[in-house]
Amino acid sequence: MKIVLLDHYAGSPEMGMEFRPYYMAREWIKMGHEVRIVAGDFSHLRLKNVGIERDFTETEIDGITYTWIKTGEYEGNGLLRALTMFRYTRKLWLNAGRLAKKWQPDVVIASSTYPLETYAARRLARKAGAKLIHEVHDMWPSTLYEIGGMSKHNPFVVLMQIAENSAYRHSDCVVSLPQFAKEYMTEHGLEPEKFHHIPNGVDLAEWDDTEPLAKEHMEFLSDLRHAGKFIVGYFGGHALSNALDVLLDSAKLEDDPDVVFVLVGKGAEKERLVQRKNDEKIDNLFFLPEVSKRQIPALTSMFDCIYIGALASPLYRFGVCMNKMFDSMMSGRPVVCSITGRGIPISIYDCGIVIDSEDKDGIIESIRKIRGMDDAGRAAMGQNGKNAVLEHYTYPVLAAEFARLF
């Protein structure tokens, strides 16, 4: 089949997030399908953006045809970002007839964070006689008013709500990363039998063909291990939503000098967090630069347990589906997960300890419990997570489940 996947922010391992469209497309190609990803030329999620001179420029990445649309650059979540959404959707909508004739898709997947592109996807699918699948990554517009503080009556929120309802009513099926969103979606127009939950997962190639750590990381972590330290590791974004202030608070509570905390990554909050560490003399906590996706296996092998956290959010009632959660499970290390939510895999597969969001006392208690286990006990707990990933959360498994909807 010919598959067209619309995702404004789609990336690749070389460019950076978001990765799911790339991983899914690569597996579908292995099945014999043709896949085209249509993305904006700029995304705040990517480490590297493309430079194009005209709309609908095509490049190929690992057998996947990427079509790029000029949308403009932006910072933050203000008006400029909103304008890029409208540009992306408008250009696709206006060119839908021409593109349907040229691409002749059998399946059109609308997969951006925001639901606005459902209109362009529907027009493209209708003109091509294709099946229309709507994929939900984040619960927009709920995120805007439950987390972002916007009013439900804000014109932008109202517009997104109308688009979300339209997507649920008119798509042939809906794929949801959040596991427990079915009731909400049916209340907004989705027929229950059209709901399908397909989570994120792990790319096994990144665990088979790994990259070594940079000298800075390897020497620092090796020194800690040789000194007999128990390393609590965090990798990923340094944003407010990651609840890293809570981890700093927890580190201040830990009075065992042999327990250390290492945070690896970058983000808008990193400079402030580093300053806080220095000001408050949190001497058992350290920061290291980000690593590539293929370095994560080497990085996590140096940790004794892994921390994942998030600020308390009503959106987690729909479920928790973070990329880093599955990478952490694949590492074979026990996980301390400080998130209040439903259906958390760490708890389901007994590969760590789950406590409520922002519970710094619970974090310390969990770390001490894992440290108090013998080597065999920690290894068994970590292996539970790895086994779960290999059985349920690899992209060949997830892509095959998705392909059945075609």
Residue pairs with C-beta under 8 A, 6 or more apart in sequence:
1 33
1 34
1 106
1 107
1 406
2 33
2 34
2 36
2 103
2 104
2 105
2 106
2 107
3 25
3 28
3 33
3 34
3 35
3 36
3 105
3 106
3 107
3 109
3 406
4 36
4 38
4 103
4 105
4 107
4 108
4 109
4 124
4 130
5 21
5 24
5 25
5 35
5 36
5 37
5 38
5 109
5 111
6 38
6 92
6 108
6 109
6 110
6 111
6 112
6 117
6 120
6 121
6 124
7 18
7 21
7 37
7 38
7 39
7 111
7 112
8 39
8 40
8 43
8 71
8 84
8 85
8 88
8 112
8 113
8 114
8 117
9 17
9 18
9 39
9 40
9 43
9 44
9 45
9 46
9 112
9 113
10 18
10 21
10 22
10 37
10 38
10 39
10 43
10 66
10 111
11 17
11 18
11 19
11 21
11 22
11 39
11 43
11 45
11 46
12 19
12 22
12 61
12 62
12 66
13 19
13 22
13 203
13 206
13 293
13 294
14 48
14 61
15 46
15 47
15 48
15 49
15 50
16 45
16 46
16 47
16 48
17 43
17 45
17 46
18 43
18 45
18 137
19 203
19 293
19 323
20 111
20 137
20 200
21 37
21 39
21 111
22 37
22 61
22 62
22 64
23 201
23 203
23 395
23 399
24 395
24 398
24 399
24 402
25 35
25 37
25 64
26 62
26 63
26 64
26 395
27 395
27 396
27 398
27 399
27 400
28 35
28 399
28 402
28 403
29 35
29 63
29 64
30 396
31 399
31 400
31 403
33 403
33 406
34 65
35 64
35 65
36 64
36 65
36 66
36 67
36 103
36 105
37 64
37 65
37 66
37 67
38 66
38 67
38 69
38 92
39 66
39 67
39 68
39 69
40 68
40 69
40 70
40 71
40 84
40 88
41 49
41 50
41 51
41 52
41 68
41 69
41 70
41 71
42 49
42 71
42 72
42 73
42 74
42 84
43 49
44 74
44 75
44 81
50 59
50 68
52 68
52 70
54 70
55 68
55 69
55 70
55 91
56 67
56 68
56 69
56 95
56 99
57 67
57 68
58 65
58 66
58 67
58 68
59 65
59 66
59 68
60 66
69 87
69 88
69 91
69 92
70 87
71 84
71 85
71 87
71 88
72 80
72 83
72 84
72 87
73 80
74 80
74 81
74 83
74 84
77 148
82 156
85 114
85 116
85 117
86 116
88 112
88 117
89 116
89 117
89 119
89 120
90 120
92 99
92 117
92 120
92 121
92 124
93 119
93 120
93 123
96 120
96 123
96 124
96 127
97 127
99 124
100 124
100 127
100 128
100 130
101 127
103 128
104 128
105 124
105 125
105 128
105 130
106 128
106 130
106 131
106 406
107 130
107 131
107 133
107 406
108 121
108 124
108 125
108 128
108 130
108 131
108 132
108 133
109 121
109 133
109 134
109 135
110 117
110 118
110 120
110 121
110 122
110 132
110 133
110 134
110 135
110 167
110 171
111 135
111 137
112 137
113 137
113 138
113 140
114 140
114 160
114 163
115 134
115 136
115 140
115 141
115 160
115 163
115 164
115 166
115 167
116 159
116 160
116 163
118 134
118 163
118 166
118 167
118 170
118 171
119 163
119 166
121 132
121 134
122 132
122 166
122 170
122 171
124 130
125 131
125 132
131 172
131 406
132 170
132 171
132 172
133 171
133 172
133 173
133 174
133 175
133 405
134 167
134 168
134 171
134 173
134 174
134 175
135 174
135 175
135 176
135 177
136 174
136 175
136 176
136 177
136 178
136 181
136 185
137 177
139 178
139 181
139 184
139 315
139 318
140 160
140 164
141 157
141 160
141 161
141 164
142 184
142 315
143 315
144 150
144 154
144 156
144 157
144 160
145 151
145 152
145 154
145 157
146 313
146 314
146 315
147 313
147 315
150 156
150 157
151 157
152 158
152 161
164 188
165 188
165 189
166 189
167 174
168 174
168 185
168 188
168 189
168 190
169 189
169 190
171 194
172 194
173 194
173 195
173 196
173 405
174 185
174 190
174 194
174 195
174 196
175 196
175 197
175 198
175 402
175 405
176 182
176 185
176 195
176 196
176 197
176 198
177 197
177 198
177 199
177 200
177 319
177 321
178 197
178 318
178 319
178 321
179 197
179 199
179 318
179 319
179 321
179 342
179 343
180 317
180 318
180 319
180 342
180 343
181 195
181 318
181 319
182 190
182 192
182 195
182 197
184 318
185 195
186 192
186 195
196 405
198 398
198 401
198 402
199 321
199 326
199 393
199 398
200 321
200 322
200 323
200 326
200 393
200 398
201 326
201 389
201 393
201 394
201 395
201 397
201 398
202 326
202 327
202 329
202 330
202 389
202 393
202 394
202 395
203 293
203 394
203 395
204 394
204 395
204 396
206 293
206 294
206 296
206 297
207 297
207 330
209 294
210 294
210 295
210 297
210 298
211 292
211 294
211 295
211 298
212 218
212 295
212 298
213 221
213 291
213 295
213 298
213 299
213 302
214 289
214 291
214 295
216 288
216 289
217 264
217 288
217 289
217 291
217 295
217 299
217 302
218 298
218 302
220 286
220 288
221 231
221 262
221 299
221 302
222 302
224 231
224 260
224 262
225 231
225 302
228 258
229 258
229 259
229 260
230 256
230 258
230 259
230 260
230 304
230 305
230 367
230 371
231 260
231 261
231 262
231 302
231 303
231 304
231 305
232 259
232 260
232 261
232 262
232 303
232 304
232 305
232 306
232 307
232 336
232 367
233 261
233 262
233 263
233 264
233 299
233 300
233 302
233 303
233 304
233 305
233 306
233 307
233 333
234 244
234 247
234 261
234 262
234 263
234 264
234 265
234 306
234 307
234 308
235 263
235 264
235 265
235 291
235 296
235 299
235 300
235 306
235 324
235 327
236 242
236 264
236 265
236 324
237 265
237 266
237 267
238 244
238 263
238 265
238 266
238 267
238 268
238 269
238 270
238 273
239 267
239 268
239 269
240 268
240 269
240 311
241 310
241 311
241 313
242 267
242 269
242 309
242 310
243 309
243 310
243 311
243 338
243 357
243 358
244 263
244 269
244 273
244 309
245 273
245 276
246 309
246 338
246 357
246 358
246 359
246 360
246 363
247 261
247 263
247 285
247 307
247 309
247 363
248 273
248 276
248 277
248 280
248 282
248 285
249 360
250 261
250 360
250 363
250 364
250 367
251 261
251 282
251 284
251 285
252 280
252 282
253 360
253 361
253 364
254 261
254 284
254 364
254 367
256 368
257 284
259 284
259 367
259 371
260 284
260 285
260 286
261 284
261 285
261 286
261 307
262 285
262 286
262 287
262 288
262 303
263 273
263 285
263 286
263 287
263 288
264 287
264 288
264 289
264 290
264 291
264 299
265 290
266 289
266 290
270 287
273 287
274 287
276 282
277 285
277 287
291 299
296 327
296 331
297 330
297 331
300 306
300 327
300 328
300 331
300 333
301 331
303 331
303 333
304 333
304 334
304 370
304 371
304 378
305 333
305 334
305 335
305 336
305 352
305 367
305 370
305 371
305 378
306 328
306 331
306 333
306 334
306 335
306 336
306 352
307 335
307 336
307 338
307 363
308 322
308 324
308 325
308 328
308 335
308 336
308 337
308 338
308 339
308 346
309 337
309 338
309 339
309 357
309 358
309 363
310 316
310 320
310 322
310 338
310 339
310 341
310 357
311 357
311 358
312 340
312 356
312 357
312 358
313 357
316 339
316 340
316 341
316 342
316 357
317 341
317 342
318 342
319 341
319 342
319 343
320 339
320 341
320 342
320 343
320 344
320 345
325 335
325 337
325 344
325 345
325 346
326 345
326 389
326 393
328 335
328 385
329 335
329 345
329 346
329 349
329 351
329 385
329 386
329 388
329 389
329 393
330 385
330 386
330 389
330 390
331 382
331 385
331 386
332 379
332 382
332 383
332 385
332 386
333 382
333 385
334 351
334 352
334 353
334 370
334 378
334 381
334 382
334 385
335 346
335 351
335 352
335 353
335 385
336 352
336 353
336 355
336 363
336 366
336 367
336 370
337 344
337 346
337 347
337 352
337 353
337 354
337 355
338 354
338 355
338 356
338 357
338 358
338 359
338 362
338 363
339 354
339 356
339 357
340 356
340 357
344 354
345 351
345 385
345 388
345 393
346 352
346 353
346 354
346 385
347 354
348 388
349 384
349 385
349 387
349 388
350 381
350 384
351 381
351 382
351 383
351 384
351 385
351 386
351 388
352 366
352 370
352 381
352 385
353 366
353 369
353 370
355 362
355 363
355 365
355 366
356 362
370 378
370 381
373 381
391 397
